[in-house]
Amino acid sequence: MKLYACLFIYLFIFSANAEPLKLVSSTDNSEKSFHVAALKKFDELVRKYSAGKLVTEIHYRGSKEFPVLIGEEGSVNMMISGRSGVHQTVNITVVAAGNIALKVPILNFLTLPYIFPDFQSAIKLFQSDYMLTDINEIIAEKHKLRVLGWLVGGFRHMTNSKKPVKKLADMEGLIIRTPRNRLMRDTYLALGARVRPLNWGDTFSALEEGRIDGQENPYNVIFNSKFWNLNQKYVTNNDPFLWVGAILMNESFYQNLSPERQDAVKKAGLEASKYEWKWIAGNISESKQALLDHGMLISDLEDKPKWIAVTRKLWDKYYIIIGYGDKTKGKTVVDKVLKIFEK
């Protein structure tokens, strides 16, 4: 009996003093980005809700102590496979929906051109049971990914080095970088641009060397990337996409956590998302002003209905992809999303 009592005391002391489980997170964006803001908040919250049993180590572009470990596409592949990378396993990442959709077809609905009428529509969607439960279960079952929270980074604006773009006709001849997402590529082709899909990490050298004329991203990303140093002079508020993305974890890794740690991770992810929504809402005008301060010229569209009309034709083409080969199912997904916007 004394032996069991001693063993119990030993195990209690050992567990009380055990090292916390370190979750490695990585994003290919800078310290002042909304990606890192979300990951820092997640770290704070997961420590709180796990009583210090879970901590994170945040890697990001420009960090000397914890530099970025892998690009966005690589992060998605690693999250799906659950395998380690060249340096170490990444347990958590923040990735744009366009890059997730490369492997998760259903999420192409998030990059249908002009599907989001405004910022608040995205907030409605990402707080809905449809996204938090139905869509997450599909992603977990089909692709072994767990979405811990959805982020919003603001509407994506095009930049270029050649000329102000105010009308659809101004797009002719411009070489624009898009992510390696077919729908985003097809959108800019429909708008009349020449398109060069590139990984995010390759975009900087392509701009600097003049292999592309421009790219498109939210104000925050344009500012933190200092694109005025990479020949980008003109910004166009064309807004075909709202930057949305996810805090991701491998589903098997998540399922192997204890129920208490799963709860801590889920709560931290949801609350970190809500924090990021407020953070980016307050940052948009600040980032926009910073671009103006650095000499960039910002223009609004004079014929936006034309931009919407020429790209809306792509929706019908992509229903079959969103529905995993079933066009009707794909359209049903989009119709459900549009109804959530209307509530």
C-alpha positions as CSV (number, residue, x, y, z in Angstrom):
1,M,0.0,0.0,0.0
2,K,2.9,2.3,0.9
3,L,4.4,1.5,-2.5
4,Y,1.3,2.6,-4.4
5,A,1.0,5.8,-2.3
6,C,4.7,6.7,-3.1
7,L,4.1,6.0,-6.7
8,F,1.0,8.2,-6.8
9,I,2.9,11.0,-5.1
10,Y,5.8,10.6,-7.6
11,L,3.5,10.7,-10.6
12,F,1.7,13.7,-9.2
13,I,4.9,15.6,-8.7
14,F,6.2,14.5,-12.1
15,S,3.1,15.6,-13.9
16,A,3.0,18.9,-12.1
17,N,6.5,19.7,-13.0
18,A,6.4,18.3,-16.6
19,E,7.5,20.5,-19.4
20,P,4.6,22.1,-21.3
21,L,3.9,20.8,-24.8
22,K,5.4,23.3,-27.3
23,L,3.3,23.9,-30.4
24,V,5.5,25.3,-33.3
25,S,3.7,27.9,-35.4
26,S,5.0,29.5,-38.5
27,T,3.8,32.1,-41.0
28,D,5.6,33.6,-44.1
29,N,4.6,37.1,-43.0
30,S,6.2,39.8,-40.9
31,E,5.9,40.7,-37.2
32,K,3.5,43.5,-37.8
33,S,1.1,41.4,-40.0
34,F,-2.3,40.3,-38.9
35,H,-1.1,36.7,-39.3
36,V,1.4,37.2,-36.4
37,A,-1.0,39.3,-34.4
38,A,-3.4,36.3,-34.5
39,L,-0.7,33.8,-33.6
40,K,0.5,35.9,-30.7
41,K,-3.0,36.2,-29.3
42,F,-3.5,32.4,-29.8
43,D,-0.3,31.8,-27.8
44,E,-1.5,34.0,-24.9
45,L,-4.9,32.3,-24.8
46,V,-3.8,28.7,-25.2
47,R,-1.4,29.2,-22.3
48,K,-4.3,30.6,-20.2
49,Y,-6.8,27.9,-21.1
50,S,-4.4,25.0,-20.7
51,A,-3.0,26.4,-17.4
52,G,0.4,26.6,-18.9
53,K,0.5,23.0,-20.3
54,L,0.5,24.3,-23.9
55,V,2.8,27.0,-25.3
56,T,3.7,28.1,-28.8
57,E,6.9,29.1,-30.5
58,I,6.1,31.6,-33.3
59,H,8.2,31.7,-36.4
60,Y,7.7,34.6,-38.9
61,R,9.4,36.4,-41.8
62,G,12.2,38.7,-40.5
63,S,12.6,37.1,-37.1
64,K,16.2,36.4,-36.1
65,E,15.3,34.1,-33.2
66,F,12.5,32.2,-34.9
67,P,12.7,32.7,-38.7
68,V,9.9,31.4,-40.9
69,L,10.2,27.6,-41.4
70,I,8.2,27.1,-44.5
71,G,6.1,28.9,-47.1
72,E,2.3,28.9,-47.2
73,E,1.9,26.1,-49.7
74,G,4.4,24.0,-47.8
75,S,2.6,24.7,-44.6
76,V,-0.7,23.4,-46.0
77,N,1.0,20.2,-47.3
78,M,2.6,19.7,-43.9
79,M,-0.7,20.3,-42.0
80,I,-2.4,17.7,-44.2
81,S,0.4,15.1,-44.1
82,G,1.3,15.6,-40.5
83,R,4.9,15.0,-41.4
84,S,7.9,17.0,-40.4
85,G,9.6,19.5,-42.7
86,V,13.3,20.1,-43.3
87,H,13.8,21.8,-40.0
88,Q,11.1,20.6,-37.6
89,T,7.4,19.9,-37.5
90,V,5.0,22.9,-37.8
91,N,2.0,22.3,-35.6
92,I,0.0,25.5,-36.4
93,T,0.0,27.9,-39.3
94,V,-2.0,30.8,-40.7
95,V,-2.7,30.4,-44.4
96,A,-4.7,32.4,-46.9
97,A,-7.8,30.6,-48.1
98,G,-6.6,30.7,-51.7
99,N,-3.6,28.6,-50.8
100,I,-5.6,26.2,-48.7
101,A,-8.0,25.7,-51.6
102,L,-5.2,24.3,-53.7
103,K,-5.7,21.1,-51.6
104,V,-9.2,21.7,-50.3
105,P,-11.5,22.2,-53.3
106,I,-14.6,23.2,-51.3
107,L,-12.9,26.3,-50.0
108,N,-12.8,27.8,-53.5
109,F,-16.1,29.4,-52.6
110,L,-14.1,31.8,-50.4
111,T,-12.3,33.2,-53.5
112,L,-15.2,33.5,-55.9
113,P,-14.7,37.0,-57.2
114,Y,-16.8,39.6,-55.5
115,I,-18.6,37.1,-53.3
116,F,-18.1,39.2,-50.1
117,P,-20.1,42.4,-50.2
118,D,-18.4,43.8,-47.2
119,F,-16.2,43.0,-44.1
120,Q,-19.2,42.3,-41.8
121,S,-20.5,39.6,-44.2
122,A,-17.3,37.6,-43.5
123,I,-17.8,38.0,-39.8
124,K,-21.3,36.6,-40.0
125,L,-20.1,33.7,-42.1
126,F,-17.2,32.8,-39.8
127,Q,-19.3,32.8,-36.7
128,S,-22.0,30.6,-38.3
129,D,-22.5,27.0,-37.4
130,Y,-22.2,26.2,-41.1
131,M,-18.5,27.3,-41.2
132,L,-17.6,26.3,-37.6
133,T,-19.2,22.8,-37.8
134,D,-20.4,21.7,-41.2
135,I,-17.5,23.0,-43.3
136,N,-14.9,22.1,-40.7
137,E,-16.1,18.5,-40.5
138,I,-15.8,18.2,-44.3
139,I,-12.3,19.5,-44.2
140,A,-11.3,17.3,-41.3
141,E,-12.8,14.2,-42.8
142,K,-11.6,14.7,-46.4
143,H,-8.3,16.5,-45.9
144,K,-7.1,15.8,-42.3
145,L,-7.1,19.5,-41.5
146,R,-8.6,21.2,-38.4
147,V,-9.6,24.9,-38.7
148,L,-9.1,26.5,-35.3
149,G,-10.4,29.9,-36.4
150,W,-11.0,32.0,-39.5
151,L,-9.3,35.3,-40.1
152,V,-10.1,38.4,-42.2
153,G,-7.3,40.6,-43.5
154,G,-9.2,43.2,-45.6
155,F,-10.0,43.4,-49.3
156,R,-7.2,42.7,-51.7
157,H,-6.1,45.6,-53.8
158,M,-3.9,45.5,-56.9
159,T,-0.6,47.3,-57.1
160,N,1.5,47.9,-60.2
161,S,4.6,49.7,-61.4
162,K,3.3,51.0,-64.7
163,K,0.2,53.2,-64.5
164,P,-2.9,54.2,-62.5
165,V,-5.7,51.6,-63.1
166,K,-9.2,53.1,-62.8
167,K,-11.0,51.3,-65.6
168,L,-11.2,47.8,-66.9
169,A,-9.5,48.8,-70.1
170,D,-6.4,49.9,-68.1
171,M,-5.7,46.3,-67.3
172,E,-4.5,45.5,-70.8
173,G,-0.8,44.5,-70.9
174,L,-0.2,44.4,-67.2
175,I,1.6,41.3,-65.8
176,I,0.1,40.6,-62.4
177,R,1.2,38.0,-59.9
178,T,-1.5,35.9,-58.3
179,P,-1.2,33.0,-55.9
180,R,-1.1,29.5,-57.5
181,N,-4.9,29.4,-57.2
182,R,-6.7,28.7,-60.4
183,L,-9.7,30.8,-59.6
184,M,-7.6,33.8,-58.6
185,R,-5.6,33.3,-61.8
186,D,-8.7,33.0,-63.9
187,T,-10.2,36.1,-62.3
188,Y,-7.3,38.3,-63.4
189,L,-7.3,36.7,-66.9
190,A,-10.9,37.6,-67.2
191,L,-10.1,41.2,-66.2
192,G,-7.7,41.4,-69.1
193,A,-4.3,41.0,-67.3
194,R,-1.5,38.7,-68.2
195,V,-1.1,36.5,-65.2
196,R,1.9,34.9,-63.6
197,P,1.1,32.6,-60.6
198,L,3.9,32.6,-58.1
199,N,4.5,31.4,-54.5
200,W,4.4,34.3,-52.1
201,G,8.1,34.0,-51.3
202,D,9.0,34.4,-55.0
203,T,6.9,37.5,-55.4
204,F,9.5,39.9,-54.0
205,S,12.3,39.1,-56.4
206,A,9.9,39.0,-59.3
207,L,8.8,42.5,-58.5
208,E,12.3,43.8,-57.9
209,E,13.6,42.3,-61.2
210,G,10.6,43.5,-63.2
211,R,9.5,40.0,-64.3
212,I,6.0,41.1,-63.1
213,D,4.4,44.5,-63.1
214,G,2.2,44.0,-60.0
215,Q,0.4,41.9,-57.4
216,E,-2.7,42.1,-55.2
217,N,-3.0,42.0,-51.4
218,P,-4.7,43.9,-48.5
219,Y,-3.3,47.2,-47.4
220,N,-1.6,45.7,-44.4
221,V,0.4,43.2,-46.5
222,I,1.3,45.8,-49.0
223,F,2.6,48.1,-46.2
224,N,4.4,45.4,-44.3
225,S,6.0,44.1,-47.5
226,K,7.2,47.7,-48.3
227,F,6.2,47.2,-51.9
228,W,7.1,50.9,-52.6
229,N,10.7,49.7,-52.5
230,L,9.9,47.1,-55.2
231,N,8.8,49.4,-58.0
232,Q,5.1,49.5,-56.9
233,K,3.8,53.0,-57.4
234,Y,0.1,52.5,-58.0
235,V,-2.7,50.9,-55.9
236,T,-6.2,50.1,-57.3
237,N,-9.1,49.5,-55.0
238,N,-10.5,46.8,-57.2
239,D,-11.4,44.4,-54.3
240,P,-12.2,41.2,-56.2
241,F,-11.3,39.1,-53.1
242,L,-11.5,39.6,-49.4
243,W,-8.4,38.2,-47.7
244,V,-9.6,35.4,-45.6
245,G,-7.6,32.6,-44.1
246,A,-7.4,30.1,-41.3
247,I,-5.5,29.1,-38.3
248,L,-4.7,25.5,-39.2
249,M,-3.7,22.3,-37.3
250,N,-3.3,18.7,-38.5
251,E,-6.5,16.8,-37.6
252,S,-4.7,13.7,-36.3
253,F,-2.4,15.8,-34.1
254,Y,-5.5,17.5,-32.7
255,Q,-7.3,14.2,-32.1
256,N,-4.3,12.9,-30.2
257,L,-4.4,15.8,-27.7
258,S,-6.2,15.2,-24.4
259,P,-9.8,16.5,-24.3
260,E,-8.7,19.3,-22.0
261,R,-6.0,20.4,-24.4
262,Q,-8.4,20.1,-27.3
263,D,-10.8,22.5,-25.5
264,A,-7.9,24.9,-24.8
265,V,-6.9,24.9,-28.5
266,K,-10.4,25.3,-29.7
267,K,-11.2,28.2,-27.4
268,A,-7.9,29.9,-28.1
269,G,-8.4,29.6,-31.9
270,L,-12.0,31.1,-31.8
271,E,-11.0,34.0,-29.5
272,A,-7.8,34.7,-31.4
273,S,-9.9,35.0,-34.5
274,K,-12.3,37.5,-32.9
275,Y,-9.3,39.5,-31.6
276,E,-7.8,39.6,-35.2
277,W,-11.1,40.9,-36.7
278,K,-11.0,43.9,-34.4
279,W,-7.2,44.3,-34.9
280,I,-7.4,44.4,-38.6
281,A,-10.4,46.7,-38.6
282,G,-8.4,49.3,-36.7
283,N,-5.3,48.8,-38.9
284,I,-6.8,49.2,-42.4
285,S,-6.9,53.0,-42.5
286,E,-3.5,53.2,-40.8
287,S,-1.9,51.0,-43.4
288,K,-3.6,52.9,-46.2
289,Q,-2.3,56.2,-45.0
290,A,1.2,54.7,-44.7
291,L,1.1,53.8,-48.4
292,L,0.2,57.3,-49.3
293,D,3.0,58.6,-47.0
294,H,5.4,56.5,-49.0
295,G,4.3,58.0,-52.3
296,M,2.0,55.4,-53.6
297,L,-1.0,56.6,-55.6
298,I,-4.4,55.0,-54.6
299,S,-7.2,55.0,-57.1
300,D,-10.9,53.8,-57.0
301,L,-12.6,52.1,-59.9
302,E,-14.8,54.2,-62.2
303,D,-16.5,51.2,-63.7
304,K,-16.7,48.6,-61.0
305,P,-19.9,47.0,-62.3
306,K,-18.0,45.9,-65.4
307,W,-15.3,44.2,-63.2
308,I,-18.1,42.3,-61.3
309,A,-19.9,41.3,-64.5
310,V,-16.9,39.8,-66.4
311,T,-15.8,37.8,-63.3
312,R,-19.2,36.6,-62.2
313,K,-19.2,34.3,-65.2
314,L,-16.5,32.2,-63.3
315,W,-18.9,31.2,-60.6
316,D,-20.7,28.7,-62.7
317,K,-17.4,27.2,-63.9
318,Y,-16.2,26.6,-60.3
319,Y,-19.4,25.1,-58.8
320,I,-18.3,21.6,-59.9
321,I,-14.9,22.0,-58.2
322,I,-16.4,23.3,-55.0
323,G,-18.8,20.3,-55.0
324,Y,-16.0,17.7,-55.5
325,G,-17.2,16.9,-59.0
326,D,-20.9,17.6,-58.3
327,K,-22.0,21.0,-59.7
328,T,-25.3,21.0,-57.9
329,K,-23.6,20.4,-54.5
330,G,-21.1,23.2,-55.2
331,K,-23.9,25.6,-56.0
332,T,-25.7,24.6,-52.8
333,V,-22.6,25.5,-50.8
334,V,-22.5,28.9,-52.4
335,D,-26.3,29.5,-51.9
336,K,-26.0,28.7,-48.2
337,V,-23.2,31.2,-47.8
338,L,-25.2,33.9,-49.6
339,K,-28.2,33.3,-47.3
340,I,-25.9,33.7,-44.3
341,F,-24.9,37.1,-45.7
342,E,-28.5,38.1,-45.9
343,K,-29.4,37.4,-42.3
